Amino acid sequence: MSSPKFATLRYTALRIGLFVACFAVVWVLAYFRIIPLAVGAANTVWMLLLAIVISAPLSFVLLRKQRDAMSEQIVAKVDRQRERLAANAGQEDGLL
């Protein structure tokens, strides 16, 4: 696995890629009329919504490791900020 420094970027890119792949599959299915087309210009909107509905559970299952790495990265950053705030508060209390 690559550096945990880019865990959020990697997860986001994979999530977008999965959505694009789902949209391409939905578009092909609609093009060959395997799934029904919507009326008028709403076709694109319905295909986007269907791609979102399909990609969400897929990303939950397929991107578990990347999501865990991203959450570890975020937790580490929050902990560092919390320590800095506590140290700064301690310095301010010492001045009073």
Phi and psi in radians as a Rosetta constraint file:
Dihedral C 1 N 2 CA 2 C 2 CIRCULARHARMONIC -1.421 0.35
Dihedral N 2 CA 2 C 2 N 3 CIRCULARHARMONIC -3.050 0.35
Dihedral C 2 N 3 CA 3 C 3 CIRCULARHARMONIC -1.021 0.35
Dihedral N 3 CA 3 C 3 N 4 CIRCULARHARMONIC 2.385 0.35
Dihedral C 3 N 4 CA 4 C 4 CIRCULARHARMONIC -1.220 0.35
Dihedral N 4 CA 4 C 4 N 5 CIRCULARHARMONIC -0.124 0.35
Dihedral C 4 N 5 CA 5 C 5 CIRCULARHARMONIC -1.083 0.35
Dihedral N 5 CA 5 C 5 N 6 CIRCULARHARMONIC -0.585 0.35
Dihedral C 5 N 6 CA 6 C 6 CIRCULARHARMONIC -1.879 0.35
Dihedral N 6 CA 6 C 6 N 7 CIRCULARHARMONIC 0.475 0.35
Dihedral C 6 N 7 CA 7 C 7 CIRCULARHARMONIC -1.103 0.35
Dihedral N 7 CA 7 C 7 N 8 CIRCULARHARMONIC -0.721 0.35
Dihedral C 7 N 8 CA 8 C 8 CIRCULARHARMONIC -1.177 0.35
Dihedral N 8 CA 8 C 8 N 9 CIRCULARHARMONIC -0.750 0.35
Dihedral C 8 N 9 CA 9 C 9 CIRCULARHARMONIC -1.108 0.35
Dihedral N 9 CA 9 C 9 N 10 CIRCULARHARMONIC -0.735 0.35
Dihedral C 9 N 10 CA 10 C 10 CIRCULARHARMONIC -1.127 0.35
Dihedral N 10 CA 10 C 10 N 11 CIRCULARHARMONIC -0.797 0.35
Dihedral C 10 N 11 CA 11 C 11 CIRCULARHARMONIC -1.090 0.35
Dihedral N 11 CA 11 C 11 N 12 CIRCULARHARMONIC -0.764 0.35
Dihedral C 11 N 12 CA 12 C 12 CIRCULARHARMONIC -1.109 0.35
Dihedral N 12 CA 12 C 12 N 13 CIRCULARHARMONIC -0.758 0.35
Dihedral C 12 N 13 CA 13 C 13 CIRCULARHARMONIC -1.123 0.35
Dihedral N 13 CA 13 C 13 N 14 CIRCULARHARMONIC -0.733 0.35
Dihedral C 13 N 14 CA 14 C 14 CIRCULARHARMONIC -1.160 0.35
Dihedral N 14 CA 14 C 14 N 15 CIRCULARHARMONIC -0.641 0.35
Dihedral C 14 N 15 CA 15 C 15 CIRCULARHARMONIC -1.152 0.35
Dihedral N 15 CA 15 C 15 N 16 CIRCULARHARMONIC -0.754 0.35
Dihedral C 15 N 16 CA 16 C 16 CIRCULARHARMONIC -1.145 0.35
Dihedral N 16 CA 16 C 16 N 17 CIRCULARHARMONIC -0.721 0.35
Dihedral C 16 N 17 CA 17 C 17 CIRCULARHARMONIC -1.079 0.35
Dihedral N 17 CA 17 C 17 N 18 CIRCULARHARMONIC -0.701 0.35
Dihedral C 17 N 18 CA 18 C 18 CIRCULARHARMONIC -1.141 0.35
Dihedral N 18 CA 18 C 18 N 19 CIRCULARHARMONIC -0.699 0.35
Dihedral C 18 N 19 CA 19 C 19 CIRCULARHARMONIC -1.101 0.35
Dihedral N 19 CA 19 C 19 N 20 CIRCULARHARMONIC -0.777 0.35
Dihedral C 19 N 20 CA 20 C 20 CIRCULARHARMONIC -1.086 0.35
Dihedral N 20 CA 20 C 20 N 21 CIRCULARHARMONIC -0.717 0.35
Dihedral C 20 N 21 CA 21 C 21 CIRCULARHARMONIC -1.120 0.35
Dihedral N 21 CA 21 C 21 N 22 CIRCULARHARMONIC -0.734 0.35
Dihedral C 21 N 22 CA 22 C 22 CIRCULARHARMONIC -1.128 0.35
Dihedral N 22 CA 22 C 22 N 23 CIRCULARHARMONIC -0.704 0.35
Dihedral C 22 N 23 CA 23 C 23 CIRCULARHARMONIC -1.109 0.35
Dihedral N 23 CA 23 C 23 N 24 CIRCULARHARMONIC -0.689 0.35
Dihedral C 23 N 24 CA 24 C 24 CIRCULARHARMONIC -1.111 0.35
Dihedral N 24 CA 24 C 24 N 25 CIRCULARHARMONIC -0.718 0.35
Dihedral C 24 N 25 CA 25 C 25 CIRCULARHARMONIC -1.135 0.35
Dihedral N 25 CA 25 C 25 N 26 CIRCULARHARMONIC -0.767 0.35
Dihedral C 25 N 26 CA 26 C 26 CIRCULARHARMONIC -1.102 0.35
Dihedral N 26 CA 26 C 26 N 27 CIRCULARHARMONIC -0.725 0.35
Dihedral C 26 N 27 CA 27 C 27 CIRCULARHARMONIC -1.083 0.35
Dihedral N 27 CA 27 C 27 N 28 CIRCULARHARMONIC -0.768 0.35
Dihedral C 27 N 28 CA 28 C 28 CIRCULARHARMONIC -1.116 0.35
Dihedral N 28 CA 28 C 28 N 29 CIRCULARHARMONIC -0.747 0.35
Dihedral C 28 N 29 CA 29 C 29 CIRCULARHARMONIC -1.102 0.35
Dihedral N 29 CA 29 C 29 N 30 CIRCULARHARMONIC -0.666 0.35
Dihedral C 29 N 30 CA 30 C 30 CIRCULARHARMONIC -1.256 0.35
Dihedral N 30 CA 30 C 30 N 31 CIRCULARHARMONIC -0.640 0.35
Dihedral C 30 N 31 CA 31 C 31 CIRCULARHARMONIC -1.092 0.35
Dihedral N 31 CA 31 C 31 N 32 CIRCULARHARMONIC -0.735 0.35
Dihedral C 31 N 32 CA 32 C 32 CIRCULARHARMONIC -1.539 0.35
Dihedral N 32 CA 32 C 32 N 33 CIRCULARHARMONIC 0.157 0.35
Dihedral C 32 N 33 CA 33 C 33 CIRCULARHARMONIC 1.022 0.35
Dihedral N 33 CA 33 C 33 N 34 CIRCULARHARMONIC 0.595 0.35
Dihedral C 33 N 34 CA 34 C 34 CIRCULARHARMONIC -1.359 0.35
Dihedral N 34 CA 34 C 34 N 35 CIRCULARHARMONIC -0.647 0.35
Dihedral C 34 N 35 CA 35 C 35 CIRCULARHARMONIC -1.924 0.35
Dihedral N 35 CA 35 C 35 N 36 CIRCULARHARMONIC 2.602 0.35
Dihedral C 35 N 36 CA 36 C 36 CIRCULARHARMONIC -1.223 0.35
Dihedral N 36 CA 36 C 36 N 37 CIRCULARHARMONIC 2.566 0.35
Dihedral C 36 N 37 CA 37 C 37 CIRCULARHARMONIC -1.524 0.35
Dihedral N 37 CA 37 C 37 N 38 CIRCULARHARMONIC 2.626 0.35
Dihedral C 37 N 38 CA 38 C 38 CIRCULARHARMONIC -1.381 0.35
Dihedral N 38 CA 38 C 38 N 39 CIRCULARHARMONIC 3.010 0.35
Dihedral C 38 N 39 CA 39 C 39 CIRCULARHARMONIC -1.475 0.35
Dihedral N 39 CA 39 C 39 N 40 CIRCULARHARMONIC 2.256 0.35
Dihedral C 39 N 40 CA 40 C 40 CIRCULARHARMONIC 1.167 0.35
Dihedral N 40 CA 40 C 40 N 41 CIRCULARHARMONIC -2.446 0.35
Dihedral C 40 N 41 CA 41 C 41 CIRCULARHARMONIC -1.354 0.35
Dihedral N 41 CA 41 C 41 N 42 CIRCULARHARMONIC -0.104 0.35
Dihedral C 41 N 42 CA 42 C 42 CIRCULARHARMONIC -1.283 0.35
Dihedral N 42 CA 42 C 42 N 43 CIRCULARHARMONIC -0.149 0.35
Dihedral C 42 N 43 CA 43 C 43 CIRCULARHARMONIC -0.993 0.35
Dihedral N 43 CA 43 C 43 N 44 CIRCULARHARMONIC -0.803 0.35
Dihedral C 43 N 44 CA 44 C 44 CIRCULARHARMONIC -1.109 0.35
Dihedral N 44 CA 44 C 44 N 45 CIRCULARHARMONIC -0.727 0.35
Dihedral C 44 N 45 CA 45 C 45 CIRCULARHARMONIC -1.094 0.35
Dihedral N 45 CA 45 C 45 N 46 CIRCULARHARMONIC -0.783 0.35
Dihedral C 45 N 46 CA 46 C 46 CIRCULARHARMONIC -1.157 0.35
Dihedral N 46 CA 46 C 46 N 47 CIRCULARHARMONIC -0.638 0.35
Dihedral C 46 N 47 CA 47 C 47 CIRCULARHARMONIC -1.164 0.35
Dihedral N 47 CA 47 C 47 N 48 CIRCULARHARMONIC -0.674 0.35
Dihedral C 47 N 48 CA 48 C 48 CIRCULARHARMONIC -1.112 0.35
Dihedral N 48 CA 48 C 48 N 49 CIRCULARHARMONIC -0.775 0.35
Dihedral C 48 N 49 CA 49 C 49 CIRCULARHARMONIC -1.119 0.35
Dihedral N 49 CA 49 C 49 N 50 CIRCULARHARMONIC -0.716 0.35
Dihedral C 49 N 50 CA 50 C 50 CIRCULARHARMONIC -1.125 0.35
Dihedral N 50 CA 50 C 50 N 51 CIRCULARHARMONIC -0.685 0.35
Dihedral C 50 N 51 CA 51 C 51 CIRCULARHARMONIC -1.136 0.35
Dihedral N 51 CA 51 C 51 N 52 CIRCULARHARMONIC -0.646 0.35
Dihedral C 51 N 52 CA 52 C 52 CIRCULARHARMONIC -1.140 0.35
Dihedral N 52 CA 52 C 52 N 53 CIRCULARHARMONIC -0.780 0.35
Dihedral C 52 N 53 CA 53 C 53 CIRCULARHARMONIC -1.117 0.35
Dihedral N 53 CA 53 C 53 N 54 CIRCULARHARMONIC -0.611 0.35
Dihedral C 53 N 54 CA 54 C 54 CIRCULARHARMONIC -1.353 0.35
Dihedral N 54 CA 54 C 54 N 55 CIRCULARHARMONIC -0.737 0.35
Dihedral C 54 N 55 CA 55 C 55 CIRCULARHARMONIC -1.286 0.35
Dihedral N 55 CA 55 C 55 N 56 CIRCULARHARMONIC -0.464 0.35
Dihedral C 55 N 56 CA 56 C 56 CIRCULARHARMONIC -1.084 0.35
Dihedral N 56 CA 56 C 56 N 57 CIRCULARHARMONIC -0.939 0.35
Dihedral C 56 N 57 CA 57 C 57 CIRCULARHARMONIC -1.206 0.35
Dihedral N 57 CA 57 C 57 N 58 CIRCULARHARMONIC -0.536 0.35
Dihedral C 57 N 58 CA 58 C 58 CIRCULARHARMONIC -1.117 0.35
Dihedral N 58 CA 58 C 58 N 59 CIRCULARHARMONIC -0.744 0.35
Dihedral C 58 N 59 CA 59 C 59 CIRCULARHARMONIC -1.175 0.35
Dihedral N 59 CA 59 C 59 N 60 CIRCULARHARMONIC -0.581 0.35
Dihedral C 59 N 60 CA 60 C 60 CIRCULARHARMONIC -1.071 0.35
Dihedral N 60 CA 60 C 60 N 61 CIRCULARHARMONIC -0.670 0.35
Dihedral C 60 N 61 CA 61 C 61 CIRCULARHARMONIC -1.509 0.35
Dihedral N 61 CA 61 C 61 N 62 CIRCULARHARMONIC -0.833 0.35
Dihedral C 61 N 62 CA 62 C 62 CIRCULARHARMONIC -1.353 0.35
Dihedral N 62 CA 62 C 62 N 63 CIRCULARHARMONIC -0.471 0.35
Dihedral C 62 N 63 CA 63 C 63 CIRCULARHARMONIC -1.888 0.35
Dihedral N 63 CA 63 C 63 N 64 CIRCULARHARMONIC 0.518 0.35
Dihedral C 63 N 64 CA 64 C 64 CIRCULARHARMONIC -1.071 0.35
Dihedral N 64 CA 64 C 64 N 65 CIRCULARHARMONIC -0.797 0.35
Dihedral C 64 N 65 CA 65 C 65 CIRCULARHARMONIC -1.118 0.35
Dihedral N 65 CA 65 C 65 N 66 CIRCULARHARMONIC -0.734 0.35
Dihedral C 65 N 66 CA 66 C 66 CIRCULARHARMONIC -1.172 0.35
Dihedral N 66 CA 66 C 66 N 67 CIRCULARHARMONIC -0.657 0.35
Dihedral C 66 N 67 CA 67 C 67 CIRCULARHARMONIC -1.164 0.35
Dihedral N 67 CA 67 C 67 N 68 CIRCULARHARMONIC -0.698 0.35
Dihedral C 67 N 68 CA 68 C 68 CIRCULARHARMONIC -1.131 0.35
Dihedral N 68 CA 68 C 68 N 69 CIRCULARHARMONIC -0.720 0.35
Dihedral C 68 N 69 CA 69 C 69 CIRCULARHARMONIC -1.116 0.35
Dihedral N 69 CA 69 C 69 N 70 CIRCULARHARMONIC -0.690 0.35
Dihedral C 69 N 70 CA 70 C 70 CIRCULARHARMONIC -1.155 0.35
Dihedral N 70 CA 70 C 70 N 71 CIRCULARHARMONIC -0.724 0.35
Dihedral C 70 N 71 CA 71 C 71 CIRCULARHARMONIC -1.167 0.35
Dihedral N 71 CA 71 C 71 N 72 CIRCULARHARMONIC -0.626 0.35
Dihedral C 71 N 72 CA 72 C 72 CIRCULARHARMONIC -1.109 0.35
Dihedral N 72 CA 72 C 72 N 73 CIRCULARHARMONIC -0.707 0.35
Dihedral C 72 N 73 CA 73 C 73 CIRCULARHARMONIC -1.111 0.35
Dihedral N 73 CA 73 C 73 N 74 CIRCULARHARMONIC -0.747 0.35
Dihedral C 73 N 74 CA 74 C 74 CIRCULARHARMONIC -1.193 0.35
Dihedral N 74 CA 74 C 74 N 75 CIRCULARHARMONIC -0.723 0.35
Dihedral C 74 N 75 CA 75 C 75 CIRCULARHARMONIC -1.092 0.35
Dihedral N 75 CA 75 C 75 N 76 CIRCULARHARMONIC -0.708 0.35
Dihedral C 75 N 76 CA 76 C 76 CIRCULARHARMONIC -1.094 0.35
Dihedral N 76 CA 76 C 76 N 77 CIRCULARHARMONIC -0.735 0.35
Dihedral C 76 N 77 CA 77 C 77 CIRCULARHARMONIC -1.143 0.35
Dihedral N 77 CA 77 C 77 N 78 CIRCULARHARMONIC -0.729 0.35
Dihedral C 77 N 78 CA 78 C 78 CIRCULARHARMONIC -1.132 0.35
Dihedral N 78 CA 78 C 78 N 79 CIRCULARHARMONIC -0.710 0.35
Dihedral C 78 N 79 CA 79 C 79 CIRCULARHARMONIC -1.106 0.35
Dihedral N 79 CA 79 C 79 N 80 CIRCULARHARMONIC -0.725 0.35
Dihedral C 79 N 80 CA 80 C 80 CIRCULARHARMONIC -1.102 0.35
Dihedral N 80 CA 80 C 80 N 81 CIRCULARHARMONIC -0.733 0.35
Dihedral C 80 N 81 CA 81 C 81 CIRCULARHARMONIC -1.133 0.35
Dihedral N 81 CA 81 C 81 N 82 CIRCULARHARMONIC -0.693 0.35
Dihedral C 81 N 82 CA 82 C 82 CIRCULARHARMONIC -1.113 0.35
Dihedral N 82 CA 82 C 82 N 83 CIRCULARHARMONIC -0.699 0.35
Dihedral C 82 N 83 CA 83 C 83 CIRCULARHARMONIC -1.139 0.35
Dihedral N 83 CA 83 C 83 N 84 CIRCULARHARMONIC -0.701 0.35
Dihedral C 83 N 84 CA 84 C 84 CIRCULARHARMONIC -1.108 0.35
Dihedral N 84 CA 84 C 84 N 85 CIRCULARHARMONIC -0.770 0.35
Dihedral C 84 N 85 CA 85 C 85 CIRCULARHARMONIC -1.091 0.35
Dihedral N 85 CA 85 C 85 N 86 CIRCULARHARMONIC -0.716 0.35
Dihedral C 85 N 86 CA 86 C 86 CIRCULARHARMONIC -1.134 0.35
Dihedral N 86 CA 86 C 86 N 87 CIRCULARHARMONIC -0.696 0.35
Dihedral C 86 N 87 CA 87 C 87 CIRCULARHARMONIC -1.161 0.35
Dihedral N 87 CA 87 C 87 N 88 CIRCULARHARMONIC -0.724 0.35
Dihedral C 87 N 88 CA 88 C 88 CIRCULARHARMONIC -1.155 0.35
Dihedral N 88 CA 88 C 88 N 89 CIRCULARHARMONIC -0.678 0.35
Dihedral C 88 N 89 CA 89 C 89 CIRCULARHARMONIC -1.133 0.35
Dihedral N 89 CA 89 C 89 N 90 CIRCULARHARMONIC -0.672 0.35
Dihedral C 89 N 90 CA 90 C 90 CIRCULARHARMONIC -1.123 0.35
Dihedral N 90 CA 90 C 90 N 91 CIRCULARHARMONIC -0.673 0.35
Dihedral C 90 N 91 CA 91 C 91 CIRCULARHARMONIC -1.162 0.35
Dihedral N 91 CA 91 C 91 N 92 CIRCULARHARMONIC -0.718 0.35
Dihedral C 91 N 92 CA 92 C 92 CIRCULARHARMONIC -1.142 0.35
Dihedral N 92 CA 92 C 92 N 93 CIRCULARHARMONIC -0.691 0.35
Dihedral C 92 N 93 CA 93 C 93 CIRCULARHARMONIC -1.144 0.35
Dihedral N 93 CA 93 C 93 N 94 CIRCULARHARMONIC -0.570 0.35
Dihedral C 93 N 94 CA 94 C 94 CIRCULARHARMONIC -1.197 0.35
Dihedral N 94 CA 94 C 94 N 95 CIRCULARHARMONIC -0.459 0.35
Dihedral C 94 N 95 CA 95 C 95 CIRCULARHARMONIC -1.354 0.35
Dihedral N 95 CA 95 C 95 N 96 CIRCULARHARMONIC -0.424 0.35
